[in-house]
């Protein structure tokens, strides 16, 4: 049937039951308008989103980058990474500078404060590195941990306090030895009235050298320790002490040191203020004398601490024998790998001082030097110095009839076996039980000397018995003829021992 279009008023064919009152042409126009409106709205929305994106990119700046997964990486993230790396490198550079030039800020800080500083800055650097990436947090996390670990070891790699303090002490000590007394200051602590007793003593005993040493501002404990120190180091007959003018006046009778050596000795205690006419005045310095150790007591005891070696070297340089012996024992037991050359030098200097043979310092320092003197890569001069020092102490012990520490014997046997053969075998002949191990350590070096003993003292049954037994342990095929001769000349136990010794030698 025909219907009239409600839009254009034209007639058009439609089905009877259809409710459509719009012709096909008008319907097409309506659909086109709707489609056009939809597309224009979508384009407008896309246009607005693109404008917003461009504004964000423009705010990020011209250095914006895109990561591998397509996400934006902002320059701030690069800056965080760079800042963390620069912070760690700056710490390392600061410690390197302070190690070589004694940079004031770090050399005046204790090791604990240094460790706190590097840990604090290292934690900041690790946090910056970790925050430098949002998409690779785990990688940056481990990188931050590596930076923190490196920061922890910076004071161990470049230790400013150790270097600066030790070097500074060495320079002060050298200056004190080299400078004349007139350059160390002219202000005196004493006057002639205070020295009347000393001058009267010189008049009563003109044939004895008398020396007056005044040490200013010392405690009672230091006073008691300085008296035996001065007597030992000067080799004097006696040393008396009396309180005077806020310090202690020591009168030394029969000093064996000349003026220069005595000045060098007193310069170890502090600043030498006056030195004329056998009168010396010293301003005591607890740090220069190493009486007050710059390191805490826990560092002196802790062998895993990076300052352990230098803390105990300072203890070796003080004048308290008990502290010196304890420091030598700690160094021997720790056998630390750091500053071994400095330890050897300190031990050699200590052993060259005039100690009594019964002093525990000698035994402790001798054993420590035997431990540190056996390095295979040490310079030849250091090796010779260490060997000569230990050997000299070894001979002192033998001359005094004292037992030689095993560490010293082992060191000398391993370092200079040919030189030690006659001495060790001689001691072994007198006391086989105590020197058995030393002869065995000599090995084949002792063979000729043992064969000589076997030929000369063949009638001494006990000596032949011990010599045959030892040749079985250290002998070579060169000893088999002599042992066969012993087996032919003797019977019973000695023959069996000789045959067993020959079997051992041939089995080797």
C-alpha positions as CSV (number, residue, x, y, z in Angstrom):
1,X,0.0,0.0,0.0
2,X,1.0,3.6,-0.4
3,X,2.0,5.9,2.4
4,X,2.9,9.5,2.8
5,X,6.4,10.3,4.1
6,X,6.4,12.4,7.3
7,X,9.6,14.2,6.3
8,X,9.3,15.0,2.6
9,X,5.5,14.4,2.2
10,X,6.1,12.1,-0.8
11,X,4.2,8.9,-1.4
12,X,6.1,5.6,-1.2
13,X,5.3,1.9,-1.2
14,X,5.2,0.2,2.2
15,X,3.9,-3.1,3.6
16,X,0.5,-3.1,5.1
17,X,1.5,-3.9,8.7
18,X,4.6,-1.6,8.7
19,X,4.7,1.3,11.1
20,X,7.4,3.1,9.1
21,X,6.2,6.5,8.0
22,X,9.5,7.7,6.5
23,X,10.6,7.0,3.0
24,X,13.9,5.3,2.2
25,X,15.5,8.5,0.9
26,X,14.8,10.3,4.2
27,X,16.0,7.3,6.2
28,X,19.3,7.3,4.4
29,X,19.8,11.0,5.2
30,X,19.0,10.4,8.9
31,X,21.6,7.6,9.1
32,X,24.3,9.6,7.3
33,X,23.8,12.5,9.8
34,X,24.1,10.1,12.8
35,X,27.2,8.5,11.4
36,X,28.8,11.8,10.7
37,X,28.0,13.1,14.2
38,X,29.5,9.9,15.8
39,X,32.7,10.0,13.7
40,X,33.3,13.7,14.4
41,X,32.9,13.2,18.2
42,X,35.4,10.3,18.1
43,X,37.9,12.4,16.1
44,X,37.5,15.2,18.6
45,X,38.2,12.9,21.5
46,X,41.3,11.5,19.8
47,X,42.4,15.0,19.1
48,X,42.1,16.1,22.7
49,X,44.0,13.0,23.9
50,X,46.8,13.7,21.5
51,X,47.0,17.3,22.7
52,X,47.2,16.2,26.3
53,X,49.9,13.7,25.5
54,X,52.0,16.3,23.7
55,X,51.7,18.6,26.6
56,X,53.0,15.9,28.9
57,X,56.0,15.2,26.6
58,X,56.8,18.8,26.3
59,X,56.9,19.1,30.1
60,X,59.3,16.1,30.3
61,X,61.8,18.0,28.1
62,X,63.8,17.2,25.1
63,X,65.9,14.5,26.9
64,X,63.0,12.1,27.3
65,X,63.8,8.5,26.4
66,X,61.8,5.3,25.8
67,X,62.7,2.1,27.5
68,X,62.8,-1.3,25.7
69,X,59.3,-2.1,26.8
70,X,57.9,1.1,25.4
71,X,57.4,3.0,28.7
72,X,58.7,6.5,29.2
73,X,62.0,6.9,31.1
74,X,62.2,10.4,32.7
75,X,65.5,12.3,33.0
76,X,65.0,12.4,36.7
77,X,65.6,8.7,36.9
78,X,68.9,9.1,35.1
79,X,69.9,11.8,37.5
80,X,69.2,9.6,40.5
81,X,71.4,6.9,39.1
82,X,74.2,9.3,38.2
83,X,74.0,11.0,41.6
84,X,74.2,7.6,43.4
85,X,77.3,6.6,41.4
86,X,78.9,10.0,41.9
87,X,78.3,9.8,45.6
88,X,80.1,6.5,45.9
89,X,83.0,7.6,43.6
90,X,83.3,10.8,45.6
91,X,83.7,8.9,48.9
92,X,86.4,6.7,47.3
93,X,88.2,9.7,45.9
94,X,88.1,11.5,49.3
95,X,89.7,8.5,51.1
96,X,92.3,8.1,48.3
97,X,93.3,11.8,48.7
98,X,93.4,11.5,52.5
99,X,95.6,8.4,52.3
100,X,98.2,10.1,50.1
101,X,98.1,13.7,51.5
102,X,96.7,13.4,55.0
103,X,93.6,15.3,54.2
104,X,92.5,17.0,57.5
105,X,88.8,16.1,57.7
106,X,89.3,12.4,57.6
107,X,92.6,12.1,59.5
108,X,91.0,13.9,62.5
109,X,88.1,11.4,62.5
110,X,88.2,8.2,64.4
111,X,87.7,4.9,62.5
112,X,84.2,4.5,64.0
113,X,83.2,7.9,62.7
114,X,84.6,7.1,59.3
115,X,82.7,3.9,59.2
116,X,79.5,5.7,60.2
117,X,80.1,8.3,57.5
118,X,80.6,5.8,54.7
119,X,77.7,3.7,55.8
120,X,75.4,6.7,55.9
121,X,76.5,8.0,52.5
122,X,76.6,4.5,51.0
123,X,73.0,3.9,52.2
124,X,71.9,7.2,50.5
125,X,73.7,6.2,47.3
126,X,72.1,2.7,47.4
127,X,68.7,4.2,47.8
128,X,69.2,6.6,44.9
129,X,70.4,3.8,42.6
130,X,67.4,1.7,43.6
131,X,64.9,4.5,42.9
132,X,66.5,5.2,39.5
133,X,64.3,2.7,37.7
134,X,60.6,1.8,38.1
135,X,60.6,-1.1,35.7
136,X,63.9,-2.8,36.7
137,X,63.7,-2.5,40.5
138,X,65.3,-5.9,41.2
139,X,68.4,-5.1,39.1
140,X,68.7,-1.7,40.7
141,X,68.2,-3.2,44.1
142,X,71.3,-5.5,43.7
143,X,73.3,-2.6,42.2
144,X,72.5,-0.6,45.3
145,X,73.6,-3.4,47.5
146,X,76.9,-3.6,45.6
147,X,77.4,0.2,46.1
148,X,76.7,-0.1,49.8
149,X,79.1,-3.1,50.2
150,X,81.8,-1.2,48.3
151,X,81.3,1.8,50.6
152,X,81.8,-0.4,53.6
153,X,85.2,-1.5,52.4
154,X,86.4,2.0,51.4
155,X,88.2,2.7,54.8
156,X,89.9,-0.7,54.6
157,X,91.2,-0.1,51.0
158,X,92.4,3.5,51.7
159,X,92.8,3.9,55.5
160,X,93.5,7.6,56.2
161,X,93.7,7.4,60.0
162,X,96.2,4.7,60.0
163,X,98.4,6.2,57.4
164,X,98.2,9.7,58.7
165,X,98.7,8.9,62.4
166,X,101.6,6.5,61.8
167,X,103.3,8.7,59.4
168,X,102.8,11.7,61.6
169,X,104.2,9.9,64.6
170,X,107.2,8.9,62.5
171,X,107.8,12.4,61.4
172,X,107.6,13.8,64.9
173,X,110.0,11.2,66.2
174,X,112.4,11.9,63.3
175,X,112.2,15.6,63.9
176,X,112.8,15.1,67.6
177,X,116.0,13.1,66.9
178,X,117.3,15.5,64.3
179,X,116.6,18.9,65.9
180,X,119.0,20.3,68.5
181,X,117.8,21.0,72.0
182,X,117.9,24.8,71.4
183,X,115.3,24.5,68.7
184,X,112.8,22.6,70.9
185,X,112.1,25.6,73.1
186,X,114.0,27.6,75.7
187,X,111.4,27.8,78.5
188,X,112.4,25.6,81.4
189,X,110.5,23.8,84.1
190,X,113.3,23.8,86.7
191,X,115.7,26.3,88.2
192,X,119.1,25.8,89.8
193,X,117.6,25.7,93.3
194,X,115.6,22.6,92.4
195,X,118.8,20.9,91.0
196,X,121.0,21.5,94.1
197,X,120.7,17.8,95.2
198,X,121.8,16.7,91.7
199,X,124.8,19.0,91.6
200,X,125.9,17.8,95.1
201,X,125.6,14.2,94.0
202,X,127.9,15.0,91.0
203,X,130.5,16.5,93.4
204,X,130.4,13.5,95.8
205,X,130.9,10.9,93.0
206,X,132.9,12.6,90.2
207,X,134.0,9.3,88.6
208,X,130.4,8.3,87.9
209,X,128.4,9.9,85.1
210,X,125.2,11.5,86.5
211,X,122.3,12.6,84.4
212,X,119.2,14.5,85.5
213,X,116.0,13.9,83.5
214,X,112.9,15.9,84.4
215,X,109.6,14.7,83.0
216,X,106.7,17.2,83.3
217,X,103.1,16.3,84.2
218,X,103.1,12.5,84.6
219,X,100.8,10.4,86.7
220,X,101.9,8.2,89.5
221,X,101.5,5.1,87.3
222,X,103.6,6.6,84.5
223,X,106.2,7.6,87.1
224,X,106.6,4.1,88.3
225,X,106.9,2.7,84.7
226,X,109.4,5.3,83.5
227,X,112.0,4.5,86.1
228,X,112.7,0.9,85.0
229,X,112.3,2.1,81.4
230,X,115.1,4.7,81.8
231,X,117.3,2.3,83.7
232,X,116.9,-0.4,81.0
233,X,117.4,1.9,78.0
234,X,120.4,3.8,79.5
235,X,122.1,0.7,80.9
236,X,122.6,2.6,84.1
237,X,123.5,1.3,87.6
238,X,120.6,3.0,89.3
239,X,117.8,5.5,88.7
240,X,116.1,7.4,91.5
241,X,112.9,9.5,91.2
242,X,111.5,12.4,93.2
243,X,108.5,14.6,92.7
244,X,109.4,18.1,91.7
245,X,107.7,21.2,90.1
246,X,104.6,19.3,89.0
247,X,106.6,16.4,87.5
248,X,109.2,13.8,88.3
249,X,113.0,14.3,88.4
250,X,115.0,11.2,87.6
251,X,118.6,11.0,88.6
252,X,120.4,8.4,86.5
253,X,123.8,7.1,87.7
254,X,126.2,5.5,85.2
255,X,124.3,6.1,81.9
256,X,126.0,4.4,79.0
257,X,124.3,6.7,76.4
258,X,125.9,9.7,74.8
259,X,124.2,13.0,74.5
260,X,122.7,12.4,71.1
261,X,121.4,8.9,71.9
262,X,119.8,10.1,75.2
263,X,118.1,13.0,73.4
264,X,116.7,10.5,70.8
265,X,115.5,8.3,73.7
266,X,113.8,11.2,75.6
267,X,112.2,12.5,72.4
268,X,110.1,9.3,72.4
269,X,108.5,10.5,75.6
270,X,107.5,14.0,74.5
271,X,108.9,17.4,73.6
272,X,112.5,17.9,74.7
273,X,112.5,21.4,76.2
274,X,116.0,21.7,77.6
275,X,119.3,19.7,77.2
276,X,122.5,21.1,78.7
277,X,125.1,20.1,81.1
278,X,123.6,16.6,81.7
279,X,120.2,18.1,82.6
280,X,117.3,17.2,80.3
281,X,113.7,18.5,80.6
282,X,110.8,16.8,78.8
283,X,107.2,17.7,78.4
284,X,105.5,14.3,78.6
285,X,103.1,13.5,75.7
286,X,100.9,10.5,76.2
287,X,100.2,10.1,72.5
288,X,103.7,10.5,71.2
289,X,105.0,8.1,73.8
290,X,102.2,5.7,72.8
291,X,101.2,5.4,76.5
292,X,97.7,6.5,75.4
293,X,96.8,4.5,72.4
294,X,94.9,6.4,69.7
295,X,92.8,3.2,69.1
296,X,90.2,1.9,71.4
297,X,90.8,-1.2,73.4
298,X,88.4,-3.3,71.4
299,X,90.3,-2.5,68.2
300,X,93.6,-3.7,69.9
301,X,91.9,-7.0,70.7
302,X,89.9,-7.5,67.5
303,X,92.1,-9.3,64.9
304,X,89.4,-8.8,62.3
305,X,89.4,-5.0,62.5
306,X,91.3,-3.2,59.8
307,X,93.2,-1.2,62.4
308,X,94.3,-4.2,64.5
309,X,97.8,-4.2,63.1
310,X,98.6,-0.5,63.7
311,X,96.9,-0.5,67.1
312,X,99.2,-3.2,68.3
313,X,102.3,-1.7,66.6
314,X,101.5,1.4,68.8
315,X,101.4,-0.9,71.8
316,X,104.9,-2.3,70.9
317,X,106.2,1.3,70.9
318,X,105.0,2.2,74.4
319,X,107.3,1.8,77.5
320,X,105.0,-0.6,79.5
321,X,106.6,-4.1,79.3
322,X,103.3,-5.9,80.0
323,X,101.5,-4.1,77.2
324,X,104.3,-4.8,74.9
325,X,104.3,-8.5,75.6
326,X,100.6,-8.7,75.2
327,X,100.7,-6.9,71.9
328,X,103.4,-9.2,70.6
329,X,101.4,-12.3,71.6
330,X,98.3,-10.9,69.9
331,X,100.2,-10.3,66.7
332,X,101.8,-13.7,66.8
333,X,98.4,-15.5,67.3
334,X,96.6,-13.4,64.7
335,X,99.4,-13.7,62.0
336,X,97.6,-10.9,60.2
337,X,98.1,-10.3,56.5
338,X,98.2,-6.5,56.6
339,X,101.2,-4.3,57.4
340,X,103.5,-7.2,57.9
341,X,106.6,-5.2,56.9
342,X,105.7,-2.5,59.6
343,X,105.2,-5.3,62.1
344,X,108.6,-6.8,61.4
345,X,110.3,-3.4,61.6
346,X,108.6,-2.7,65.0
347,X,109.6,-6.2,66.3
348,X,113.2,-5.9,65.2
349,X,113.5,-2.4,66.8
350,X,112.0,-3.8,70.0
351,X,114.3,-6.9,70.2
352,X,117.3,-4.6,69.6
353,X,116.6,-2.8,72.9
354,X,118.5,-3.9,76.0
355,X,116.0,-6.4,77.6
356,X,116.9,-8.8,80.4
357,X,117.0,-12.4,79.2
358,X,114.2,-13.4,81.5
359,X,111.9,-10.6,80.2
360,X,108.6,-12.0,78.8
361,X,108.9,-9.3,76.1
362,X,111.9,-11.1,74.6
363,X,110.0,-14.4,74.3
364,X,106.8,-12.9,72.9
365,X,108.6,-10.6,70.4
366,X,111.0,-13.3,69.3
367,X,108.1,-15.7,68.6
368,X,106.1,-13.0,66.8
369,X,109.1,-12.1,64.6
370,X,109.6,-15.8,63.8
371,X,106.0,-15.9,62.6
372,X,106.2,-12.7,60.5
373,X,109.7,-13.3,59.3
374,X,108.9,-16.4,57.3
375,X,107.2,-14.8,54.3
376,X,108.4,-16.2,51.0
377,X,107.8,-12.9,49.1
378,X,109.5,-10.5,51.6
379,X,112.5,-8.5,50.5
380,X,115.9,-10.1,51.0
381,X,117.1,-7.4,53.3
382,X,114.1,-7.7,55.6
383,X,114.5,-11.5,55.6
384,X,118.2,-11.2,56.6
385,X,117.4,-8.7,59.3
386,X,114.7,-10.8,60.7
387,X,116.9,-14.0,60.6
388,X,119.9,-12.2,62.2
389,X,117.7,-10.8,65.0
390,X,116.1,-14.1,65.9
391,X,119.4,-15.9,65.6
392,X,121.0,-13.4,68.0
393,X,118.2,-13.9,70.5
394,X,118.5,-17.7,70.0
395,X,122.2,-17.7,70.9
396,X,121.4,-15.5,74.0
397,X,118.9,-18.0,75.2
398,X,121.4,-20.9,74.7
399,X,124.2,-19.0,76.5
400,X,121.9,-18.3,79.4
401,X,120.8,-21.9,79.5
402,X,117.2,-21.0,78.8
403,X,114.7,-22.9,76.8
404,X,114.3,-21.5,73.3
405,X,110.7,-21.1,72.0
406,X,109.7,-23.6,69.4
407,X,108.6,-20.9,67.0
408,X,112.1,-19.4,66.9
409,X,113.8,-22.8,66.4
410,X,111.4,-23.7,63.5
411,X,112.0,-20.3,61.9
412,X,115.8,-20.6,62.0
413,X,115.8,-24.2,60.8
414,X,113.6,-23.3,57.9
415,X,115.4,-20.1,57.0
416,X,119.0,-21.0,57.5
417,X,119.3,-24.8,57.9
418,X,123.0,-25.1,57.0
419,X,123.9,-22.5,59.6
420,X,121.8,-24.2,62.3
421,X,123.1,-27.7,61.8
422,X,126.0,-27.6,64.3
423,X,124.2,-25.7,66.9
424,X,121.0,-27.8,66.8
425,X,122.8,-31.2,66.7
426,X,125.0,-30.1,69.6
427,X,121.9,-29.3,71.6
428,X,120.3,-32.5,70.5
429,X,123.3,-34.5,71.7
430,X,123.0,-32.9,75.1
431,X,119.2,-33.2,75.3
432,X,117.7,-35.5,72.6
433,X,114.2,-35.3,73.9
434,X,113.8,-31.5,73.7
435,X,115.7,-31.2,70.4
436,X,114.4,-34.2,68.5
437,X,111.8,-32.2,66.5
438,X,114.4,-29.6,65.5
439,X,116.8,-32.2,64.1
440,X,114.0,-33.8,62.2
441,X,113.1,-30.4,60.7
442,X,116.7,-30.0,59.5
443,X,116.1,-33.3,57.5
444,X,119.0,-34.3,55.3
445,X,120.9,-31.1,56.2
446,X,121.8,-32.9,59.5
447,X,122.9,-36.2,57.9
448,X,126.6,-35.5,57.6
449,X,126.8,-34.2,61.1
450,X,125.0,-37.3,62.4
451,X,127.3,-39.6,60.5
452,X,130.2,-37.8,62.0
453,X,128.8,-38.4,65.4
454,X,128.3,-42.1,64.6
455,X,131.9,-42.5,63.5
456,X,133.4,-40.6,66.5
457,X,131.3,-41.9,69.3
458,X,130.5,-45.4,68.2
459,X,131.2,-46.9,71.6
460,X,128.5,-44.8,73.4
461,X,125.6,-47.2,73.2
462,X,122.9,-44.7,74.1
463,X,124.3,-42.1,71.6
464,X,124.6,-44.8,68.8
465,X,121.0,-45.8,69.6
466,X,119.7,-42.2,69.3
467,X,121.8,-41.4,66.2
468,X,120.7,-44.6,64.4
469,X,117.1,-43.8,65.1
470,X,117.4,-40.2,63.9
471,X,119.2,-41.3,60.7
472,X,116.3,-43.5,60.0
473,X,114.1,-40.4,60.0
474,X,116.3,-37.9,58.1
475,X,119.0,-40.0,56.4
476,X,119.5,-40.7,52.7
477,X,121.1,-43.6,50.8
478,X,124.4,-42.1,51.8
479,X,123.8,-43.3,55.4
480,X,123.1,-46.9,54.5
481,X,126.8,-48.0,54.5
482,X,127.3,-46.6,57.9
483,X,124.1,-48.1,59.2
484,X,125.1,-51.5,57.8
485,X,128.5,-51.2,59.6
486,X,126.6,-50.5,62.8
487,X,124.4,-53.6,62.3
488,X,127.5,-55.8,61.8
489,X,129.3,-54.4,64.8
490,X,126.4,-54.6,67.2
491,X,123.7,-57.0,68.1
492,X,120.3,-57.0,69.8
493,X,118.3,-53.8,69.9
494,X,120.9,-51.6,68.0
495,X,121.1,-54.1,65.1
496,X,117.4,-54.2,64.8
497,X,117.2,-50.4,64.9
498,X,119.9,-50.1,62.2
499,X,118.1,-52.6,60.0
500,X,114.8,-50.7,60.5
501,X,116.6,-47.4,59.7
502,X,118.0,-48.9,56.4
503,X,114.5,-50.1,55.5
504,X,113.0,-46.7,56.1
505,X,115.7,-45.0,54.0
506,X,115.3,-47.4,51.1
507,X,111.5,-47.2,51.3
508,X,111.7,-43.4,50.8
